[in-house]
C-alpha cells in the first residue's frame, strides 16, 4: 500500500471528523473562526493518530498461523477425491 492509499485514508478520517466537530460548534452557537480552527486542528490530529496506528499495524503484520492452517486444510480437502 503506497503513500496515496494512506493519504486517502487520512482524508477519509479527517474530513468527516471535522464536519462533526464543526457541527457541534455550530449547534452550541459558537461560530467564531477560532472554534472552527480548533475543530480543524483536533480533526487533523485525531486523523493522524488513527492513520498512524493503522499504518503501524499494517507494517508490523505477522503471518497468522491459524489462517495458514485453515488454508492448507481447505487445499488438502479439495485434493481428496470423494467416491
RAWO-V778187 format. One record per residue. PHI is phi as a letter, one per 30 degrees, with the letter a starting at -180 (999 if undefined). PSI is psi as a letter, one per 30 degrees, with the letter a starting at -180 (NA if undefined). Layout:
# RAWO-V778187
<<PHI:PSI> <PHI:PSI>>
This chain:
# RAWO-V778187
<<999:k> <d:a> <d:e> <d:e> <e:e> <d:e> <d:e> <d:e> <d:e> <d:e> <d:e> <d:f> <c:e> <d:e> <d:e> <d:e> <d:e> <d:e> <d:e> <d:e> <d:e> <d:e> <d:e> <d:e> <d:e> <d:e> <d:e> <d:f> <j:g> <c:j> <c:h> <d:l> <d:e> <d:e> <d:e> <d:e> <d:e> <d:e> <d:e> <d:e> <d:e> <d:e> <d:e> <d:e> <d:e> <d:e> <d:e> <d:e> <d:e> <e:e> <d:e> <d:e> <d:e> <d:e> <d:e> <d:e> <d:e> <d:e> <d:e> <c:g> <e:k> <c:l> <d:k> <c:j> <d:e> <d:e> <d:e> <d:e> <d:e> <d:e> <d:e> <d:e> <d:e> <d:e> <d:e> <d:e> <d:f> <d:f> <d:f> <d:k> <d:k> <c:k> <d:NA>>
